[in-house]
Amino acid sequence: MHFAPLLATTLLAVASAQSAEFYVCAATGKGKAATKEEPAKDLGNLIQMLKPGDTVHIAEGVYTGRADSGADMITVPVRIIGGYSPDFAKRDPWGAHRTVLSGDNKAKNFDAGPRLAIDCQKFKERGEFTILVDGVIVDDGARNRYSGKESKIERKANPAAGEMPTPERGAIRVVAPASALATCAVTVQNCAVVNSAPTQGAISAWGYAKSVMTIRNNLVVNVTGNGIDCLSTFHPKDGKDLPAFTVSDNTVLYVWKYDAYGEIGGNGIQFDTDITAKVSGNAIASADIALVNNAKRSKDVLLKDNCLNLGGKCAYLEFSTAIDFKDLADTPQNLARESGGNVDTALVASMPTDWVERYAARTVINRNAAEAGVKADDSRANALRAILGLPLQAADLKVDSDIWLHRLPLEAALAVGKAKYHGKYGCAKP
């Protein structure tokens, strides 16, 4: 009985002793030594070498993945730290030494998966583990397929032109081990995401039993889907040991629906069922649907001291109830009693004039209104469908917008996250 704590400590010590440090530099990298003196050229080139507990340091530069795949998939818990100078002596992730993960939509090895995924759902080793993504910038602009002058993302491929579909899996995806053998602390911090077009989260984090999930000081701007997704792979009947999320000091701006017509996405932060969440100090604005989406009614969410401005349908969504900011203190049923101190003060983000003009000119379609005037076809097929009690068929509704998630320059995106809004809300340059 008395040997168990000593054994656990010994195992952790051995794991720590066996962990390795790897280095990546686009400018000087070559080969697979991946040392500080001889760094690798791309994170994707050394993924197969990574073991649980390893750390990868990535210098400034633009990285397009192994063989220009534009996607990195890691399946063991590791630490990824970006923003270094080429000699790894200094860090300035959003300034002089930017580690930018991007891609090439026309590359022959193009992969439409998440740009950076640390997906440990099938990881089965025993112990306590850490997953960290720190100081990485994901700009999906070069991974997207556009029409016009980069004014509209196109979801489908164009094989004749060698253009792949716009990726829908997000920018940063982190999944804790879904095993009772492991407990995991997950942190995503000091990262920036721009021009990502997922159905779910631009940043998505999945916890399991007892997972400690921290998402702090990140910038998410000009994305579809959800800016930040707090998710769970653990759904116990007794409601115990749920993954615990802390979402603090993030800036999330301009979150679009999946497309102009549909009702998918368009949320600043979204919660899964079976999590706990403390959400504070964030600046969330200009989301097409809800600034905070709790449609799955995660219980006792602490929503405190955030700036929430310009929700398309509402400030807060709880199941199917859209709640305006003025009713935030009274109407929700699933917010913790300690919630409060939230403000809806306008966030003045300095954006390029041409980008703002395009944004103002986009068409956001009310689906119910658009479908109200659609009449069923007067056809023999519909007569038969009516007899059988089946829905009647109508001509396809041709509605769309010529502008959707038009590309935002990275420099402009980083500018809106360099300092906190009103001195206390959102991220700041790390």
N, C-alpha and C positions, 0 to 999 in steps of 0.2 A: 504493500500500500504506500509506503513512504518513498518508493523509488520513482513513482510516476512523474512528479514535478521535475526531478533531476533528469530523467530521461527526456522529457519534453525540452528542457533547457539545452541539453546536449545536442538533440536533433537540430534545434534552431541554430546553435553555434556552428554545427557542421555545415548546414545549408548556407549560412553567412560566409563561412570560410571558403566554400566552393563557388560562390557567386563571382562573376567576372565583370570587368569594365570594358566596354567597347567604344570606339570612336569612329565618327563618320564626317567626312569633309568633301563637299562637291569640288572644291578648287584643287585640292592636293591629293585626294584619295585615289588609291590604286591597289588592287589585290584584296586579300581577305585577312590580312594580319589584324586589321581593325584596332591597332594600338594608337596611342597619342602621337607617336613618331611616324607611324605608317597607317593612317586611317583608311577605312573603306570608302568607296565613292558614294554609296547609297545604302540607306537602311535596308532596303529590300534584298541587297546582296548578301546580308549576313543573318537574315531571320532564322535560317535553319541551324545556325550555331547557338542560338539563344537558349539558355536554361533558366529555370525558375530562380528569381532573385537577381538576375543580371541587370546591369544598367547600360544604356546606350546614350552617349553624349553626341549631339549633332551640331556641327558648326553652321555658320551662315551659308546661304545658297538656296537655289531652287532645285527641288528633288522631284523626279518624275517616276520613281519606283523602279524596280528591277525590270530591265529591258523595256522601259517606258510603259509599264503596265498601269501606272497611276493609282495603284492600290497596294497597301501593305497589310498583311494578315498575320498576326502573332497569336499563338495559342497557349502560351505560358505566361504567368504573371511576371512582368518586368517593369523597369522604369525607363521612360523615354524622356530625355531632357534636351531641349533645343536652345538656340539663341547664343551660341558661343562664337568667339572670334576663331579664325582658322588655326591658331595655335592653342586654342582652348584655355587661354589665360584670362579672358574676359567674357561677360555675358551682357547682352542687351537685346532681349528677344523681340521687341517691337520697334527697335531703333537701328543701331548700326550693324547688328549681327542677327538678321532675321533668318530663321529656318523656315522656309516656305515649302510645304508639300503641295504639289500640283500634279499635272499630267499632260497628256496630249490626246484629245478626242479622236484623232485620226491614226494613232499608233496601231501597228498590226497586233501588238500584244495587249491592247487596251482591256482593262478590267473595270467593270461598272460597279464593283463593290465599294464598301466604305473606304475613304481615302486612308485612314489609319484605324485599324481594328485590333484591339487586344481582347480576343474572345476566348475566355477560359472556361466556358460552360462545361466542356467535356473533360476538364483537367481533374485528375483523380488523386493527386498526391496528398499526403497528410501533412498538416502544419498550419502556421500562420503566414500569410503572404501579403505582399503589397503590390498594387498596380498604380503607376504614376505616369501621367502625361503632363509635362510642364514646359511652357515656353515654345510651343509649336504653333505655326500659322498654317491654316489650310485655306487656300484660294482655289475653289473649284471652277473658276472662270474658264481655264484652258481645258478642263475635262467636260464642260457642257457643250451641247450642240445648240447653236443659235440660228435664227433666221433674221433677216433685216440686218441692220448695222448693230449686231449684238443686242437687239432690242427685245427679243423673245426667245425663251428656251423652247426647244423642241424635244418632246418626250420620246419620239420614235427615231430609229436610225434612218440614214439615207445611204443605202449600199452603193448606189451609183456614184456618189461623191466620196465614198470611203469614210463617211461620217457615222460615228457610233451614237447610240441614244444617250441622252443626258442621264447621268447616274442618279439613282433614287435612294441610295442606301445611307447617305449622310457623310459627314466629314470625319468625326471622331466617335467611335463606338467602343465602349469598354464594358465587358461582361465578366463579373466575378465568377469563380468556380461554383458550379451548382452541385456541390457534393458536401455531405455531412462530415467528410474527412478534413475539410479546409475551412478556415475563416479568412476573410480578406478585407483589407482596407483599400479603397479605391479613391484616388484623387485626380481630378482634372483641373489644372489651374494655370493662369497666365497664358492661355491659348486664345487665338483669334480665328474665327471662321467667317468667310465671306463667299457669296455667290454659290452656296450649296443648295441643292434642289431636292431634298428627300421627301418621302411620304411621312416619315416619323421625325426623329430628332436630328438636327444639325450636329448637336452634341447629345449622345444618348448613353446613359449609364444604367446597367442592369445589376441589381444586387441579389444576394441570396441570403440564407439565414445568418443573422448577426453581422451582415456586411456593414461596414462603416463607409458611407459614400459622401465625398466632399467635392463640390463643384463651386469653385470660387475664382473671382477676378478674371473672368473670361469675357471676351467680346464676341458677340454673334450679330452679324448685320447683313441684310439682304439675302434671306434664305426662304425656302418654302418649308412646309411641314410644321414642325415645332422647333423653336429655338433651342430649348433644353428639355430633354425627356428623362424623367425619373421613373425607372421601370423595375419590375421584380420578376424573378424566375421562381420565387418561393411563395407558396400560397397555402399556409397551414390552416387547419380547421379551427385551432384554438386562438389564432391571431397573435401568437407569441413569436419572439425572436425575429421580427420583421427587419428588413434592411432599413437602416436609418440614414436619411439624406440631410445634408446641410448644404443649402444653395444660397450663397452669399456674395454680394458685391460684384455681380455680373451685369453687363450692359447688353440688352437684347433689343434690337431695333429693326423695323421693316421686315416683318414675318408675313409672307404671302401664303395664300391658299395654294393647294397643289396646282390648280389652274383657275382660269377666270370663271368657269361655269360651276365647278364642283364645290363640295363643302368639306373637303378633306384638308386638314392642316390649318395653318394660319393662327397658331397659338404661341405666345411668348414662352411660357413654361407649362408643361403638362405632367400630371401625376398618374401613375398606374394605381391599381388597387393593391392592397397589402404592402404598403410602405409607411414609414413615418417621415415627416419632412419639416424642417425648420428653414424658412425662406425669409431672408432679411437683407436689407441694404442694396437691393437690386434696382436697376433702372430698366423698365420694360415699357416700350411704346410702339405704336403703329403696327399692331397685329390685326390681320383681317378678321379673325373670329374673336378670340378671347386673349386677354393679356395673361391670365392664369386660368388654365383649364383643369378642372377637377371633376370632369364628367363621370369618372369611375368612382367618385365619392370616397377617396382615400380619407380616413378619419383623422381628426385632430391635427390637421395641417396648421402649423404656426406661420402665419403670414404677417410679418411685423416690420414696420419702418422701411417700406419699399416705395418707390415712385412709380405709379401706374398711370399711363396717359395714352389716350387715343386707342381704345379697343374698338375693333370694327363693329362687333355685335354687343360686346359687354366687357367689363373689367374682369369678371369672374364667372366661370361657368361651372355649375354643380348639377350633375346629371343633365337634365334637359332645361334647367332653369338658368336663364341668362340674367345676371345680376349687375346692375350699373354700379359705378363707384360710390355714388351717394348712398347706396343701400348696403355697402360692404360690411358695415359694422353690425347690422341687424339681421339681414335676411339669410346668410349662409347657415347651414346646419352642420357642416363638416369642418369648420375652422375652429382651432383651439380658442378657448376663452381668453387667453392672453394675447391673441392677435390684436393688432391696432397700430396706430402711428403711421399708417400708410397715407400717402398724398398723391394727388393727381396733377401736380404742378407740371406745366409744359416743359418738355426737354428740347432745348434749342440746339440741334445738332447741325454743325456746319457741313453741308453736302454740296457737291458740284452743281452748279445751276442747271446744266443740261440734263443731269441725272434727275434732279427734282422735277423739272418740267416734264420729262417723260413719265415719271411716277404719277404726276398729277393728271396726265392724259390717258392713263390706263383705263380699261373698262372692267369693273368688278360687277359681275352679273348676279342678280337676285334670281336664284333658280326657280323658286315658286312663281314669281311674277312672269318669268320667261316661259314657263310651261303652261301658264293659265290659259293662254289663247290657242294652244295646240289642239287641233281636232283630229279625231280618229279617221283613218282612211275609210271611204265608202266603198268597200270591196267585198267580194264573196268570201274571202278568207276571214274578214272581221265578222261577217254575218255568222259564220260557223263558230268562231271563237266566242261570240256572244251567247250562242245556244249552249255551248259547253261551259260557260261561266269563266272563260279565260280573259285576261287583260287584252284590250284592243290595241292594235298597232297603229302607229302614226308615222309620218315622215320624220326623218332625223331633224332635230332642232339645230340650225346652223347659227350658233352664237359663239363669239370668242372675243379676244382682245389682241390687238397687234403688238401690245407691249406686255411682257410678263417676265419678271425677274431679269430685267435688263442688267447688263454687267456693270458692276461698280468697281472702279480702280482700287487696288489694294491700299494705295497711299491714302485715298479718301476714307476708306473704311477704318484704317488705324487712327486717323485723325479724330474720329468721333468717340474713340475709346481712350484717349490719352489722359483724360482727367475725369474725376467724379462730377456728376451733375449736382448743382446746388451745394457743392462741397461735401456731399455725404452719400450719394446714390450711384451705384454702378461701379464699373471697373476703373482702374488707373494704370498707366504705363508701368509695367513691372521693371 
